[in-house]
Amino acid sequence: MRKPYAGRRLTLLAAAACVIAGSAVVQVATAGPAAAVPGLQTVTATSPLHSYTGYTVEANCPDGLKVVGGGGRIGRNASNKVFLTESYPEYGGRTWRVRAEEVAPGWDGTWDVTAYAICSDPLRGYEIQTGNSGPGAATFKTTYTFQCSDHKKVFGAGGRVNSADGQVGLTMVRPDGPLTIGRASARVAPGGFWDSWSVDSFAICAYPVPNQQNVGAIWSSSGAVKFCPAGTTANGLGGGGGTVDLGPYHLQAIEPTQQGNGVSVKMTGVQDGGTMAQVTCSD
């Protein structure tokens, strides 16, 4: 049976707490009313379970809200056969877009992909900064965005690979420590790739909110988790590898924890130096 084509897109509008759209589900979880980021809520959109060459899912904020951060997750028994190639804000911050692709030359197993959009009322000074690694053939590339405008801080970061399907996957997406830029890294599939490709980075910036901070942890395993300090809530998610090549391993998940106050990160394997989980938090 022929697989669904790689360019297929799933766009989902969140109009209620749980909406069935075809065989996909959209869910909305809201934060407490005292949050420093007003209107904070997380929208999730999950693809059907299938065997795809590649699949794109878009989680859309409700009308009037914009993403402050987001992430994605590959589900079911994908093992090291599927990696994330896109996780970034789209349409001026209305949407968080996630794409996953089977590692070349492909796989016959079934899997799904979920997009998470962390949405809020538009923050003061909201902007999205971008960066690009430049084209050319290479085993590994990293890039960073232009800095946020004066006095602004990063809330969430994103990344996007520009390449043939299944040939290059993301290895890291996160802000820098001081929350001034967004970073993204990517690496070719283990079988190698010798054509030109590039990776884009994204940073969602706005004026700081009370107790805004960036916390992280490195685990010596293929997965890592980091929670926000007590009394704070996650605004932006990040993690994975580093700004140098740490081996042939790729991102499979950067997702909110079930409690909504942290991040969970998963790689396709245990890379040199471990796996980083990084989360931007605020009151």
C-alpha atoms as an extended CHARMM CRD file, in Angstrom:
* protein
*
       283  EXT
         1         1  MET       CA              0.0000000000        0.0000000000        0.0000000000  PROA      1               0.0000000000
         2         2  ARG       CA              1.3290000000        3.3890000000       -0.9920000000  PROA      2               0.0000000000
         3         3  LYS       CA              2.1120000000        5.7370000000        1.8790000000  PROA      3               0.0000000000
         4         4  PRO       CA              0.4720000000        9.1660000000        2.1970000000  PROA      4               0.0000000000
         5         5  TYR       CA              2.5350000000       11.7450000000        0.3350000000  PROA      5               0.0000000000
         6         6  ALA       CA              5.1550000000       13.6780000000        2.2680000000  PROA      6               0.0000000000
         7         7  GLY       CA              3.6520000000       17.1150000000        1.7370000000  PROA      7               0.0000000000
         8         8  ARG       CA              0.3340000000       16.3090000000        3.4380000000  PROA      8               0.0000000000
         9         9  ARG       CA             -0.6950000000       18.8700000000        6.0690000000  PROA      9               0.0000000000
        10        10  LEU       CA             -3.1660000000       18.6550000000        8.9310000000  PROA      10              0.0000000000
        11        11  THR       CA             -4.5430000000       22.0160000000       10.0660000000  PROA      11              0.0000000000
        12        12  LEU       CA             -6.7130000000       22.0020000000       13.1760000000  PROA      12              0.0000000000
        13        13  LEU       CA             -8.6880000000       24.8230000000       14.7680000000  PROA      13              0.0000000000
        14        14  ALA       CA             -9.2670000000       24.7800000000       18.5150000000  PROA      14              0.0000000000
        15        15  ALA       CA            -12.8700000000       25.8340000000       19.0700000000  PROA      15              0.0000000000
        16        16  ALA       CA            -13.5760000000       23.8260000000       22.2190000000  PROA      16              0.0000000000
        17        17  ALA       CA            -11.8560000000       21.8430000000       24.9340000000  PROA      17              0.0000000000
        18        18  CYS       CA            -11.9290000000       18.6710000000       22.8440000000  PROA      18              0.0000000000
        19        19  VAL       CA            -12.8600000000       18.6340000000       19.1550000000  PROA      19              0.0000000000
        20        20  ILE       CA            -12.8920000000       15.6260000000       16.8830000000  PROA      20              0.0000000000
        21        21  ALA       CA            -11.7160000000       16.6170000000       13.3970000000  PROA      21              0.0000000000
        22        22  GLY       CA            -11.7930000000       13.5600000000       11.1510000000  PROA      22              0.0000000000
        23        23  SER       CA             -9.7040000000       11.0370000000       13.0730000000  PROA      23              0.0000000000
        24        24  ALA       CA             -7.5330000000       13.6780000000       14.7310000000  PROA      24              0.0000000000
        25        25  VAL       CA             -8.0670000000       15.2730000000       18.1390000000  PROA      25              0.0000000000
        26        26  VAL       CA             -7.5160000000       18.8390000000       19.3410000000  PROA      26              0.0000000000
        27        27  GLN       CA             -7.3170000000       19.5250000000       23.0730000000  PROA      27              0.0000000000
        28        28  VAL       CA             -6.9790000000       22.7270000000       25.1000000000  PROA      28              0.0000000000
        29        29  ALA       CA             -5.5570000000       23.0180000000       28.6350000000  PROA      29              0.0000000000
        30        30  THR       CA             -5.6490000000       26.3640000000       30.4460000000  PROA      30              0.0000000000
        31        31  ALA       CA             -3.3470000000       27.7990000000       33.1170000000  PROA      31              0.0000000000
        32        32  GLY       CA             -4.4840000000       29.4250000000       36.3620000000  PROA      32              0.0000000000
        33        33  PRO       CA             -5.9460000000       32.9500000000       36.2900000000  PROA      33              0.0000000000
        34        34  ALA       CA             -2.9720000000       34.4370000000       38.1630000000  PROA      34              0.0000000000
        35        35  ALA       CA             -0.4270000000       33.6100000000       35.4350000000  PROA      35              0.0000000000
        36        36  ALA       CA              1.9530000000       36.4470000000       34.4770000000  PROA      36              0.0000000000
        37        37  VAL       CA              1.3670000000       35.4820000000       30.8420000000  PROA      37              0.0000000000
        38        38  PRO       CA             -2.3470000000       36.2720000000       30.3940000000  PROA      38              0.0000000000
        39        39  GLY       CA             -4.6550000000       33.7490000000       28.7330000000  PROA      39              0.0000000000
        40        40  LEU       CA             -2.0150000000       30.9990000000       28.8740000000  PROA      40              0.0000000000
        41        41  GLN       CA             -3.2330000000       27.6900000000       27.4630000000  PROA      41              0.0000000000
        42        42  THR       CA             -1.8590000000       24.7310000000       25.5300000000  PROA      42              0.0000000000
        43        43  VAL       CA             -3.4760000000       23.4430000000       22.3440000000  PROA      43              0.0000000000
        44        44  THR       CA             -2.5260000000       19.9820000000       21.0600000000  PROA      44              0.0000000000
        45        45  ALA       CA             -3.1980000000       18.4270000000       17.6640000000  PROA      45              0.0000000000
        46        46  THR       CA             -2.3660000000       14.8030000000       16.8090000000  PROA      46              0.0000000000
        47        47  SER       CA             -2.2510000000       13.1100000000       13.4260000000  PROA      47              0.0000000000
        48        48  PRO       CA             -3.9500000000        9.7890000000       12.7230000000  PROA      48              0.0000000000
        49        49  LEU       CA             -1.9000000000        6.6460000000       13.3520000000  PROA      49              0.0000000000
        50        50  HSD       CA             -0.4230000000        5.4980000000       10.0570000000  PROA      50              0.0000000000
        51        51  SER       CA              2.7850000000        4.7720000000        8.1440000000  PROA      51              0.0000000000
        52        52  TYR       CA              3.9300000000        7.9760000000        6.4510000000  PROA      52              0.0000000000
        53        53  THR       CA              6.9540000000        9.1750000000        4.5520000000  PROA      53              0.0000000000
        54        54  GLY       CA              6.3900000000       12.4490000000        6.4020000000  PROA      54              0.0000000000
        55        55  TYR       CA              3.4850000000       14.2270000000        8.1020000000  PROA      55              0.0000000000
        56        56  THR       CA              2.8330000000       17.8170000000        9.1570000000  PROA      56              0.0000000000
        57        57  VAL       CA              0.5220000000       18.8390000000       12.0060000000  PROA      57              0.0000000000
        58        58  GLU       CA             -0.4970000000       22.3960000000       12.9370000000  PROA      58              0.0000000000
        59        59  ALA       CA             -1.8930000000       23.3540000000       16.3520000000  PROA      59              0.0000000000
        60        60  ASN       CA             -3.7310000000       26.6770000000       16.0710000000  PROA      60              0.0000000000
        61        61  CYS       CA             -4.3050000000       29.1200000000       18.9020000000  PROA      61              0.0000000000
        62        62  PRO       CA             -7.8970000000       30.2610000000       19.4860000000  PROA      62              0.0000000000
        63        63  ASP       CA             -8.8610000000       33.5600000000       17.8970000000  PROA      63              0.0000000000
        64        64  GLY       CA             -7.0300000000       36.5280000000       19.3870000000  PROA      64              0.0000000000
        65        65  LEU       CA             -4.2150000000       34.4940000000       20.9490000000  PROA      65              0.0000000000
        66        66  LYS       CA             -0.6330000000       33.8980000000       19.7790000000  PROA      66              0.0000000000
        67        67  VAL       CA              1.9670000000       31.2370000000       20.5020000000  PROA      67              0.0000000000
        68        68  VAL       CA              4.6360000000       31.9860000000       23.0960000000  PROA      68              0.0000000000
        69        69  GLY       CA              6.1980000000       28.5520000000       22.6870000000  PROA      69              0.0000000000
        70        70  GLY       CA              5.5370000000       25.0480000000       21.4570000000  PROA      70              0.0000000000
        71        71  GLY       CA              6.8980000000       21.6460000000       20.6190000000  PROA      71              0.0000000000
        72        72  GLY       CA              6.2090000000       18.2680000000       19.1060000000  PROA      72              0.0000000000
        73        73  ARG       CA              6.2840000000       14.5480000000       19.7780000000  PROA      73              0.0000000000
        74        74  ILE       CA              6.4980000000       11.4110000000       17.6630000000  PROA      74              0.0000000000
        75        75  GLY       CA              4.2370000000        8.7300000000       19.1230000000  PROA      75              0.0000000000
        76        76  ARG       CA              3.8390000000        4.9650000000       19.2390000000  PROA      76              0.0000000000
        77        77  ASN       CA              6.6910000000        2.5900000000       18.3990000000  PROA      77              0.0000000000
        78        78  ALA       CA              8.8070000000        4.8120000000       16.1660000000  PROA      78              0.0000000000
        79        79  SER       CA             12.0830000000        3.8140000000       17.8920000000  PROA      79              0.0000000000
        80        80  ASN       CA             14.9120000000        5.4760000000       15.9460000000  PROA      80              0.0000000000
        81        81  LYS       CA             13.0620000000        5.2800000000       12.6270000000  PROA      81              0.0000000000
        82        82  VAL       CA             11.3460000000        8.7050000000       12.6950000000  PROA      82              0.0000000000
        83        83  PHE       CA             12.6860000000       12.1720000000       13.5690000000  PROA      83              0.0000000000
        84        84  LEU       CA             11.3830000000       15.7150000000       13.9000000000  PROA      84              0.0000000000
        85        85  THR       CA             12.2220000000       18.0690000000       11.0320000000  PROA      85              0.0000000000
        86        86  GLU       CA             10.0420000000       21.0830000000       11.9430000000  PROA      86              0.0000000000
        87        87  SER       CA              8.8550000000       22.6420000000       15.2000000000  PROA      87              0.0000000000
        88        88  TYR       CA              8.2950000000       26.3780000000       14.8960000000  PROA      88              0.0000000000
        89        89  PRO       CA              5.7940000000       29.2710000000       14.9530000000  PROA      89              0.0000000000
        90        90  GLU       CA              3.9270000000       29.9670000000       11.7220000000  PROA      90              0.0000000000
        91        91  TYR       CA              1.4840000000       32.5410000000       10.3320000000  PROA      91              0.0000000000
        92        92  GLY       CA              2.7230000000       35.4010000000       12.4880000000  PROA      92              0.0000000000
        93        93  GLY       CA              2.4170000000       33.3910000000       15.6860000000  PROA      93              0.0000000000
        94        94  ARG       CA             -1.0960000000       32.0480000000       15.1200000000  PROA      94              0.0000000000
        95        95  THR       CA              0.0830000000       28.4440000000       14.7730000000  PROA      95              0.0000000000
        96        96  TRP       CA              2.7360000000       25.9890000000       15.9620000000  PROA      96              0.0000000000
        97        97  ARG       CA              3.7650000000       23.7130000000       13.0970000000  PROA      97              0.0000000000
        98        98  VAL       CA              5.4290000000       20.3160000000       13.5680000000  PROA      98              0.0000000000
        99        99  ARG       CA              6.6540000000       17.8540000000       10.9580000000  PROA      99              0.0000000000
       100       100  ALA       CA              8.1150000000       14.3790000000       11.4060000000  PROA      100             0.0000000000
       101       101  GLU       CA              9.6840000000       12.1780000000        8.7470000000  PROA      101             0.0000000000
       102       102  GLU       CA             10.8300000000        8.5960000000        8.5100000000  PROA      102             0.0000000000
       103       103  VAL       CA             14.6120000000        8.3520000000        8.4850000000  PROA      103             0.0000000000
       104       104  ALA       CA             15.8110000000        7.5310000000        4.9520000000  PROA      104             0.0000000000
       105       105  PRO       CA             15.3520000000        5.0650000000        3.3380000000  PROA      105             0.0000000000
       106       106  GLY       CA             12.0030000000        4.7240000000        5.1810000000  PROA      106             0.0000000000
       107       107  TRP       CA             10.1630000000        2.3570000000        7.4910000000  PROA      107             0.0000000000
       108       108  ASP       CA              7.0120000000        0.2210000000        7.3730000000  PROA      108             0.0000000000
       109       109  GLY       CA              5.9200000000        0.7970000000       10.9870000000  PROA      109             0.0000000000
       110       110  THR       CA              3.0100000000        2.9830000000       12.0930000000  PROA      110             0.0000000000
       111       111  TRP       CA              3.3820000000        6.2030000000       14.0820000000  PROA      111             0.0000000000
       112       112  ASP       CA              1.7400000000        9.5440000000       14.7690000000  PROA      112             0.0000000000
       113       113  VAL       CA              2.9340000000       13.0750000000       15.4570000000  PROA      113             0.0000000000
       114       114  THR       CA              1.5970000000       15.6930000000       17.8840000000  PROA      114             0.0000000000
       115       115  ALA       CA              1.9920000000       19.4770000000       17.8040000000  PROA      115             0.0000000000
       116       116  TYR       CA              1.7930000000       21.5650000000       20.9950000000  PROA      116             0.0000000000
       117       117  ALA       CA              1.0120000000       25.2850000000       20.8170000000  PROA      117             0.0000000000
       118       118  ILE       CA              1.4560000000       27.2250000000       24.0680000000  PROA      118             0.0000000000
       119       119  CYS       CA             -0.8310000000       30.1990000000       23.4850000000  PROA      119             0.0000000000
       120       120  SER       CA             -1.5620000000       33.4440000000       25.3280000000  PROA      120             0.0000000000
       121       121  ASP       CA             -3.0240000000       36.8760000000       24.8790000000  PROA      121             0.0000000000
       122       122  PRO       CA             -0.6310000000       38.8470000000       22.6390000000  PROA      122             0.0000000000
       123       123  LEU       CA              2.3250000000       39.9260000000       24.7630000000  PROA      123             0.0000000000
       124       124  ARG       CA              3.5770000000       43.5090000000       24.7300000000  PROA      124             0.0000000000
       125       125  GLY       CA              6.2420000000       43.9420000000       22.0590000000  PROA      125             0.0000000000
       126       126  TYR       CA              5.5640000000       40.5400000000       20.4730000000  PROA      126             0.0000000000
       127       127  GLU       CA              7.8960000000       39.6550000000       17.6010000000  PROA      127             0.0000000000
       128       128  ILE       CA              9.4330000000       36.6090000000       15.9230000000  PROA      128             0.0000000000
       129       129  GLN       CA             13.1310000000       36.6740000000       15.0490000000  PROA      129             0.0000000000
       130       130  THR       CA             14.6820000000       34.1940000000       12.6030000000  PROA      130             0.0000000000
       131       131  GLY       CA             18.0470000000       32.8960000000       11.4610000000  PROA      131             0.0000000000
       132       132  ASN       CA             19.4300000000       30.4850000000        8.8450000000  PROA      132             0.0000000000
       133       133  SER       CA             22.5500000000       28.3380000000        8.6490000000  PROA      133             0.0000000000
       134       134  GLY       CA             23.0790000000       28.9300000000        4.9300000000  PROA      134             0.0000000000
       135       135  PRO       CA             22.9850000000       26.2840000000        2.1780000000  PROA      135             0.0000000000
       136       136  GLY       CA             25.5730000000       23.6690000000        1.2840000000  PROA      136             0.0000000000
       137       137  ALA       CA             26.3960000000       20.0630000000        2.0590000000  PROA      137             0.0000000000
       138       138  ALA       CA             27.5190000000       19.1880000000        5.6020000000  PROA      138             0.0000000000
       139       139  THR       CA             27.0380000000       16.4770000000        8.1960000000  PROA      139             0.0000000000
       140       140  PHE       CA             25.9070000000       18.9380000000       10.8900000000  PROA      140             0.0000000000
       141       141  LYS       CA             24.7790000000       22.5650000000       10.9980000000  PROA      141             0.0000000000
       142       142  THR       CA             23.7310000000       24.9780000000       13.7160000000  PROA      142             0.0000000000
       143       143  THR       CA             22.2110000000       28.4530000000       13.5450000000  PROA      143             0.0000000000
       144       144  TYR       CA             20.8730000000       31.2130000000       15.7420000000  PROA      144             0.0000000000
       145       145  THR       CA             18.4060000000       34.0430000000       15.2770000000  PROA      145             0.0000000000
       146       146  PHE       CA             18.8900000000       37.7760000000       15.3140000000  PROA      146             0.0000000000
       147       147  GLN       CA             18.7040000000       39.1120000000       18.8450000000  PROA      147             0.0000000000
       148       148  CYS       CA             15.3800000000       40.1860000000       20.3010000000  PROA      148             0.0000000000
       149       149  SER       CA             14.8010000000       43.9310000000       20.0440000000  PROA      149             0.0000000000
       150       150  ASP       CA             16.0420000000       46.1270000000       22.8990000000  PROA      150             0.0000000000
       151       151  HSD       CA             14.8660000000       45.0660000000       26.3670000000  PROA      151             0.0000000000
       152       152  LYS       CA             12.9090000000       42.0560000000       25.0650000000  PROA      152             0.0000000000
       153       153  LYS       CA             13.4310000000       38.3980000000       26.0340000000  PROA      153             0.0000000000
       154       154  VAL       CA             12.8570000000       35.0440000000       24.3360000000  PROA      154             0.0000000000
       155       155  PHE       CA              9.8070000000       33.0570000000       25.4290000000  PROA      155             0.0000000000
       156       156  GLY       CA             10.0140000000       30.1360000000       22.9970000000  PROA      156             0.0000000000
       157       157  ALA       CA             12.2990000000       28.8400000000       20.2330000000  PROA      157             0.0000000000
       158       158  GLY       CA             11.7480000000       26.8260000000       17.0740000000  PROA      158             0.0000000000
       159       159  GLY       CA             13.6080000000       25.0910000000       14.2700000000  PROA      159             0.0000000000
       160       160  ARG       CA             13.0040000000       23.9340000000       10.6940000000  PROA      160             0.0000000000
       161       161  VAL       CA             15.0450000000       21.7540000000        8.3260000000  PROA      161             0.0000000000
       162       162  ASN       CA             15.0630000000       22.5640000000        4.6110000000  PROA      162             0.0000000000
       163       163  SER       CA             15.9700000000       19.3040000000        2.8910000000  PROA      163             0.0000000000
       164       164  ALA       CA             14.7040000000       16.2730000000        0.9940000000  PROA      164             0.0000000000
       165       165  ASP       CA             12.3800000000       14.0750000000        3.0750000000  PROA      165             0.0000000000
       166       166  GLY       CA             14.0640000000       11.8250000000        5.6170000000  PROA      166             0.0000000000
       167       167  GLN       CA             17.6030000000       13.0330000000        4.9300000000  PROA      167             0.0000000000
       168       168  VAL       CA             18.1400000000       15.6050000000        7.7310000000  PROA      168             0.0000000000
       169       169  GLY       CA             16.5650000000       15.8510000000       11.1850000000  PROA      169             0.0000000000
       170       170  LEU       CA             16.5930000000       18.3670000000       14.0170000000  PROA      170             0.0000000000
       171       171  THR       CA             18.9810000000       17.7030000000       16.9010000000  PROA      171             0.0000000000
       172       172  MET       CA             18.4080000000       20.7710000000       19.1030000000  PROA      172             0.0000000000
       173       173  VAL       CA             15.9150000000       23.6310000000       19.5140000000  PROA      173             0.0000000000
       174       174  ARG       CA             16.2090000000       26.0760000000       22.4270000000  PROA      174             0.0000000000
       175       175  PRO       CA             16.9180000000       29.6730000000       23.4700000000  PROA      175             0.0000000000
       176       176  ASP       CA             20.2950000000       30.7450000000       24.7860000000  PROA      176             0.0000000000
       177       177  GLY       CA             20.8010000000       31.0730000000       28.5340000000  PROA      177             0.0000000000
       178       178  PRO       CA             20.1530000000       34.8580000000       28.8040000000  PROA      178             0.0000000000
       179       179  LEU       CA             17.0180000000       34.5360000000       26.5900000000  PROA      179             0.0000000000
       180       180  THR       CA             18.2750000000       36.8510000000       23.8480000000  PROA      180             0.0000000000
       181       181  ILE       CA             18.3060000000       34.4970000000       20.7990000000  PROA      181             0.0000000000
       182       182  GLY       CA             16.8780000000       31.2090000000       19.5640000000  PROA      182             0.0000000000
       183       183  ARG       CA             19.0910000000       28.3090000000       18.4710000000  PROA      183             0.0000000000
       184       184  ALA       CA             18.5460000000       25.2670000000       16.2580000000  PROA      184             0.0000000000
       185       185  SER       CA             20.8190000000       22.4430000000       15.0910000000  PROA      185             0.0000000000
       186       186  ALA       CA             20.3340000000       19.6060000000       12.6170000000  PROA      186             0.0000000000
       187       187  ARG       CA             22.2170000000       16.5600000000       11.3350000000  PROA      187             0.0000000000
       188       188  VAL       CA             22.0220000000       14.2820000000        8.3160000000  PROA      188             0.0000000000
       189       189  ALA       CA             20.5430000000       10.8080000000        8.6650000000  PROA      189             0.0000000000
       190       190  PRO       CA             22.9360000000        7.9800000000        9.6480000000  PROA      190             0.0000000000
       191       191  GLY       CA             23.1050000000        6.7840000000        6.0270000000  PROA      191             0.0000000000
       192       192  GLY       CA             24.5810000000       10.1270000000        4.9310000000  PROA      192             0.0000000000
       193       193  PHE       CA             23.3790000000       12.9150000000        2.6360000000  PROA      193             0.0000000000
       194       194  TRP       CA             25.5350000000       14.8880000000        0.2280000000  PROA      194             0.0000000000
       195       195  ASP       CA             23.1770000000       17.4610000000       -1.2840000000  PROA      195             0.0000000000
       196       196  SER       CA             22.6740000000       21.0380000000       -0.0910000000  PROA      196             0.0000000000
       197       197  TRP       CA             20.4490000000       21.6910000000        2.9290000000  PROA      197             0.0000000000
       198       198  SER       CA             19.9470000000       24.2760000000        5.6520000000  PROA      198             0.0000000000
       199       199  VAL       CA             18.3300000000       24.7680000000        9.0540000000  PROA      199             0.0000000000
       200       200  ASP       CA             16.2750000000       27.7570000000       10.2580000000  PROA      200             0.0000000000
       201       201  SER       CA             15.9980000000       29.0380000000       13.8230000000  PROA      201             0.0000000000
       202       202  PHE       CA             13.1240000000       31.0000000000       15.3930000000  PROA      202             0.0000000000
       203       203  ALA       CA             12.7470000000       33.0570000000       18.5770000000  PROA      203             0.0000000000
       204       204  ILE       CA              9.4800000000       34.3970000000       19.9760000000  PROA      204             0.0000000000
       205       205  CYS       CA             10.3330000000       37.6340000000       21.7730000000  PROA      205             0.0000000000
       206       206  ALA       CA              8.4070000000       40.1200000000       23.9130000000  PROA      206             0.0000000000
       207       207  TYR       CA              8.9500000000       42.3830000000       26.8890000000  PROA      207             0.0000000000
       208       208  PRO       CA              9.7470000000       40.3390000000       30.0170000000  PROA      208             0.0000000000
       209       209  VAL       CA              7.0870000000       39.2430000000       32.4940000000  PROA      209             0.0000000000
       210       210  PRO       CA              7.4610000000       38.7230000000       36.2700000000  PROA      210             0.0000000000
       211       211  ASN       CA              9.9460000000       36.0440000000       37.3120000000  PROA      211             0.0000000000
       212       212  GLN       CA             10.7450000000       35.0530000000       33.7280000000  PROA      212             0.0000000000
       213       213  GLN       CA             13.6450000000       32.5990000000       33.7680000000  PROA      213             0.0000000000
       214       214  ASN       CA             15.3490000000       29.8560000000       31.7910000000  PROA      214             0.0000000000
       215       215  VAL       CA             16.1400000000       26.5530000000       33.5620000000  PROA      215             0.0000000000
       216       216  GLY       CA             17.6860000000       23.3710000000       32.2180000000  PROA      216             0.0000000000
       217       217  ALA       CA             19.1630000000       19.9720000000       33.0110000000  PROA      217             0.0000000000
       218       218  ILE       CA             21.3320000000       17.4230000000       31.1960000000  PROA      218             0.0000000000
       219       219  TRP       CA             20.6020000000       13.7020000000       31.5760000000  PROA      219             0.0000000000
       220       220  SER       CA             22.9990000000       10.9230000000       30.5420000000  PROA      220             0.0000000000
       221       221  SER       CA             20.2770000000        9.1120000000       28.6070000000  PROA      221             0.0000000000
       222       222  SER       CA             18.1920000000        9.4940000000       25.4450000000  PROA      222             0.0000000000
       223       223  GLY       CA             15.5480000000       11.4120000000       27.4030000000  PROA      223             0.0000000000
       224       224  ALA       CA             15.5120000000       14.3360000000       29.8340000000  PROA      224             0.0000000000
       225       225  VAL       CA             12.9310000000       16.2220000000       31.8980000000  PROA      225             0.0000000000
       226       226  LYS       CA             13.0740000000       19.6150000000       33.5810000000  PROA      226             0.0000000000
       227       227  PHE       CA             10.3730000000       21.2780000000       35.6950000000  PROA      227             0.0000000000
       228       228  CYS       CA              9.8390000000       24.9670000000       36.3340000000  PROA      228             0.0000000000
       229       229  PRO       CA             10.5120000000       26.1990000000       39.8900000000  PROA      229             0.0000000000
       230       230  ALA       CA              7.5820000000       25.9690000000       42.2700000000  PROA      230             0.0000000000
       231       231  GLY       CA              4.9530000000       28.6060000000       41.6210000000  PROA      231             0.0000000000
       232       232  THR       CA              5.9330000000       29.1820000000       37.9850000000  PROA      232             0.0000000000
       233       233  THR       CA              4.5450000000       27.8830000000       34.6990000000  PROA      233             0.0000000000
       234       234  ALA       CA              6.1720000000       26.8180000000       31.4330000000  PROA      234             0.0000000000
       235       235  ASN       CA              6.0150000000       29.3340000000       28.5640000000  PROA      235             0.0000000000
       236       236  GLY       CA              8.5930000000       27.9220000000       26.1390000000  PROA      236             0.0000000000
       237       237  LEU       CA             10.1000000000       24.4660000000       25.5540000000  PROA      237             0.0000000000
       238       238  GLY       CA             13.5390000000       23.4300000000       24.3130000000  PROA      238             0.0000000000
       239       239  GLY       CA             16.3010000000       20.8770000000       24.4300000000  PROA      239             0.0000000000
       240       240  GLY       CA             18.1400000000       18.1260000000       22.6160000000  PROA      240             0.0000000000
       241       241  GLY       CA             21.8370000000       18.2600000000       21.7500000000  PROA      241             0.0000000000
       242       242  GLY       CA             24.2070000000       21.1700000000       21.4040000000  PROA      242             0.0000000000
       243       243  THR       CA             25.8030000000       23.6290000000       19.0060000000  PROA      243             0.0000000000
       244       244  VAL       CA             28.3900000000       21.0100000000       18.0180000000  PROA      244             0.0000000000
       245       245  ASP       CA             27.9120000000       17.5340000000       16.5320000000  PROA      245             0.0000000000
       246       246  LEU       CA             27.2320000000       15.0190000000       19.3260000000  PROA      246             0.0000000000
       247       247  GLY       CA             26.6320000000       11.9890000000       17.1320000000  PROA      247             0.0000000000
       248       248  PRO       CA             23.9880000000       10.5290000000       14.7810000000  PROA      248             0.0000000000
       249       249  TYR       CA             20.9860000000       11.1660000000       17.0190000000  PROA      249             0.0000000000
       250       250  HSD       CA             17.9150000000       13.2870000000       16.4120000000  PROA      250             0.0000000000
       251       251  LEU       CA             14.9770000000       14.8400000000       18.2350000000  PROA      251             0.0000000000
       252       252  GLN       CA             11.7970000000       12.8150000000       18.6540000000  PROA      252             0.0000000000
       253       253  ALA       CA             10.0780000000       14.9310000000       21.3040000000  PROA      253             0.0000000000
       254       254  ILE       CA             10.0970000000       18.3550000000       22.9090000000  PROA      254             0.0000000000
       255       255  GLU       CA              6.7720000000       18.3840000000       24.7480000000  PROA      255             0.0000000000
       256       256  PRO       CA              5.1240000000       19.7890000000       27.8700000000  PROA      256             0.0000000000
       257       257  THR       CA              5.0350000000       17.5890000000       30.9430000000  PROA      257             0.0000000000
       258       258  GLN       CA              1.5950000000       16.3390000000       31.9370000000  PROA      258             0.0000000000
       259       259  GLN       CA              1.3840000000       18.9420000000       34.7030000000  PROA      259             0.0000000000
       260       260  GLY       CA              2.1630000000       21.7460000000       32.2340000000  PROA      260             0.0000000000
       261       261  ASN       CA              5.0480000000       23.0690000000       34.3410000000  PROA      261             0.0000000000
       262       262  GLY       CA              8.0190000000       21.5400000000       32.5600000000  PROA      262             0.0000000000
       263       263  VAL       CA              9.4530000000       19.9730000000       29.4240000000  PROA      263             0.0000000000
       264       264  SER       CA             10.1550000000       16.3940000000       28.3720000000  PROA      264             0.0000000000
       265       265  VAL       CA             12.7530000000       15.7500000000       25.6520000000  PROA      265             0.0000000000
       266       266  LYS       CA             13.5330000000       12.5310000000       23.7580000000  PROA      266             0.0000000000
       267       267  MET       CA             16.3070000000       11.7280000000       21.2680000000  PROA      267             0.0000000000
       268       268  THR       CA             16.6680000000        8.7080000000       18.9710000000  PROA      268             0.0000000000
       269       269  GLY       CA             19.6380000000        7.5210000000       21.0530000000  PROA      269             0.0000000000
       270       270  VAL       CA             22.1520000000        8.4170000000       23.7410000000  PROA      270             0.0000000000
       271       271  GLN       CA             24.4340000000       11.1180000000       22.3620000000  PROA      271             0.0000000000
       272       272  ASP       CA             27.8440000000       12.1830000000       23.5780000000  PROA      272             0.0000000000
       273       273  GLY       CA             27.3450000000       14.5980000000       26.4660000000  PROA      273             0.0000000000
       274       274  GLY       CA             23.7700000000       13.5280000000       27.2140000000  PROA      274             0.0000000000
       275       275  THR       CA             20.3810000000       15.0980000000       26.4560000000  PROA      275             0.0000000000
       276       276  MET       CA             19.3590000000       18.6050000000       27.5220000000  PROA      276             0.0000000000
       277       277  ALA       CA             15.8870000000       19.6310000000       28.6530000000  PROA      277             0.0000000000
       278       278  GLN       CA             15.3370000000       23.3910000000       28.8320000000  PROA      278             0.0000000000
       279       279  VAL       CA             12.2060000000       25.3520000000       29.7530000000  PROA      279             0.0000000000
       280       280  THR       CA             11.3330000000       29.0360000000       29.9770000000  PROA      280             0.0000000000
       281       281  CYS       CA              9.1630000000       29.7770000000       33.0260000000  PROA      281             0.0000000000
       282       282  SER       CA              7.3430000000       32.7070000000       34.6040000000  PROA      282             0.0000000000
       283       283  ASP       CA              4.8350000000       33.4600000000       37.3670000000  PROA      283             0.0000000000
